[in-house]
Amino acid sequence: MRWRQVALLYLVLAALAGEYWFVEGRMEPPARTEAPAPPSFLRLDPATLREVRLVRGSRTVVSRREGAGWTIVEPAGAPIAPDLIAAFANALVDATEIARVGGADADADTYGLGQQAARVEVVCTSGDPIEVTIGGPNPTGTAVYARRRGTPDVVLIGRNVRYYEDLIFQALSADRVPAAEAGAPIGG
């Protein structure tokens, strides 16, 4: 390469750098548009919760807030940790509407909102109960269908609500597990 070619390349590089500096460098960056936050499912303050009632099939769990913690009222003596009720209540209050997937004419069984669904009643300090039906998971398993009584829409909410609900009912079943037979192999 000759020195004239090198000088020409440096001249082209300087021209491009100048163009970038004067034209591109002085342009305003595009305004960032934030996506709106998804709406809250229940729009409640967790501190105002007074009672949580969960019903799944023939089993019912009723818990009340006493002071800073939760107490299991029904069934009496159930081996459910109060922190599990607190985690469920917080997950339900913090749940956001991921998407609205069905209206008033939606088939409840399609979304798991029929007889097999869990019914949750939350009572706040104002005394007004709020009923929620928690259905099955969506096809990808990342969220669950839910419907709030008084609203026609079926919405997707985070799966944490179902996770804690399952843990509560598993703990409820723990006291009814039959004792293992002596000498039986593990797992069967």
N, C-alpha and C positions, 0 to 999 in steps of 0.2 A: 504494500500500500504506500502510495506516495504521500508526501507531506501536504499536498494540496487536497487530496481526498480526506485526510484526517481533519484538516482545517474546515472543509466543507461539512463534515459530519458534526464537528463541534458547533458550527454556525447553525445547523438545523436543530441540534439539541438546545441551544440557547434560545432559538425562536420558539420552540415548543414549550420550554420552561417559562418564557415570558408570556406566552398565550395562556398558559395554565394560571400563572400568577395574576394576570390582569382580568381574565374573563372568568375562569372557573373559581378561583379563590375568593372572589368578591361576591359571588352569588349567595343568596340566603338559603340556608338549608330548608328542605321542605318541612312544613309544620307537622309535628307528630300528632296523630289523632289517636287518643286512647279509646279502646273499646269500652263501652259502658259496663260497669260491674253487673254480674247477673243478679236478678232480684232474689231477695231472701224468701225462703219457702213459707216460714211462719211469721216472720217479723215480730219476734218476741225477745225480751231481755231475759237471759237465763236466770238472773237473780229474782225474777218475779214468779218463777215456777214454784208451785206449792205441792202439787200431786201429779204423779204419772201412773196411768193405768194401761197395762198391755194385755191384750186378749188375743190368743192364737188358738183356734180350735176350741177345745173345752178347758184350756188352761188360762188362768188369769193371774197376773202379778200386779199388785197395787203397792205403791211406795209413796211416802210423804216426806217432805223436807222438814227436818227438825234441827233448827240452828243452822250450822254450816254443812251438815251431812244429810244423808237420806236413810230412812228406816223402812224396812220391808213390813208392810201391814198384812198383806195377804199373798200367799199362804203364810200363816204364822210359822216362824222358825225355819223358813226356807234358807238354804245355804247360798244366798246370792249376796255378793259383796256390794256394800253401799257405793263404792267407787265405780262399780259397773253401771249402776243406775245413773250416777252422775255423768259418766262418759256417754251413755245413751242420750240423756237429756241434752247435753251439750252438742252432740252430733245432730240431734233433731233440730235444735234451735239454730245451729250454724249452717244447716243445709241450705243450699241455694238451688234455684230452679235452673237446671242445665238446659232443658228444652221442654217446650209444651208439645206433647205428641198426640193428644186426643182430646176431643171435646165432649159435650154432654151425651152425644150419641155413641160414644166409644163403648165397645163390648168389654165389660169388666173382666171377664175370664181371659181375654186376649192378653191383658196386662197383668194377670195374676192378682186382680183386685176382687175376686169372687170370695167364696166361702173359705178358701185356704189362706187368705190374706190375714195379716196381723192388723188389729185395730188398736190405735193408740189414742188415749184421751189425756190431754194435758190440762190441768187446772191451774190458773194463775192466781195471784193474790187478789185480783179483781173479782174472782169467782166465776168468770165466764169460761166454760170448758171449750176446748178446741179439739175436734176429732180429726184424726188422720188415718187413712188406710194405706198400709205399705204393701205393695204387691211384689211381683217377681222381678228378677233382674232383666235388663235389656239383653239383646242377643250377644253383645260383646262382653257382657258380665261386668261392665265398668260402673253401672249405676242401677238404681231400682226405680220402678214406677210407683208413684204415690198420688193420692187424691185427698184434698182437704175437704171436709164436709162443708157444704154451702157453696163450693165452687165446682163448676162442671168439668174443668180441664184435668186431664191426666198429665202429670209432669214427671220428668226424670230428676231425681236427686241423687246425691252421692251415696255410694255403697256402704259407707261407714255406719249409717243408721241401721241397715240390715245386719251388719256384722255384730254390732253390740246387742241388737235384739236377739240374734241367734245365741250369743254367749249367755244372755240372761235365761233363755229357755233351756239351754244345755245345763246351766247350773241348777235350774229347777228340777231337771231330770236326774241330777247326780245322786240325789238321796234315794232314788228308786232303782238304782242299778243292782241287779242280783249279785250276791257274793260269788266269787269264783270257786269252782270245785277244787278241793285239795287234790293235788297230783295231776290236774288237767294241764295239757301243754298250753303255753302262752299263745294267744290268738286263736284258740279253738279247742 
